[in-house]
Amino acid sequence: MIAETKKNTEQKMQKSIEALKADLAKVRTGRAHTGLLDHVMVEYYGSMVPVNQVAGISLLDARTIGVQPWEKPMFSKVEKAIRDSDLGLNPSNQGEIIRVPMPALTEERRRELIKVVKHEGETAKVAIRNVRRDANNHLKDATKDKTISEDEERRAQDDIQKLTDRYVSEVDSLLEQKEQELLQI
């Protein structure tokens, strides 16, 4: 029972880390990467689909993303979807390919993005601590029900605290990497 609680706790903490990585990937650093357009939706025969399902996305250079729709009528729709997204990008249609240049970030914008990144990190830490609290409550209930001893509960709580510390430090290292990435010019 204790092993199952630890396993579930670790899985939930890992999901928090994965969610943080996904959130950090959405923060633009001035360098182009194809994942930036993953959440941009475009209308395709009456339904909204991600751009990567109607076009090939590639890096043309360090600051330019190339989007090549598979069907001619999609060029204008894809270009409009990218322009209307909240990414602040200005694509240009060049016949065979849509070029999406990445604008350089100002110092002020970099500082704002660092604040956003830190907020995402705090949210992830809170999620990890909530998982710890739930696991500890589960262990206390098991002790009350006499299914585990108090010593077992104490050892399990120590193990869960070690897990928590490990995942919180992983969040800190992810945040530090993203900050360094944002500060690079």
RASUL-V750933 format. One line per field, one symbol per residue. phi: phi as a letter, one per 40 degrees, with the letter a starting at -180 (. if undefined). A space follows every 10 residues. Layout:
phi = ???
//
This chain:
phi = .ccccccccc cccccccccc dcccccccbg ccaccccdcc bbcbfgbcbc dccbacbacc acbbbbbbcc bdccdcccdc cccccccgbb cbcbgcabcb cccccccccc cccccccccc cccccccccc ccdccccccc cccccgcbcc cccccccccc ccdddccccc cccccccccc ccccb
//
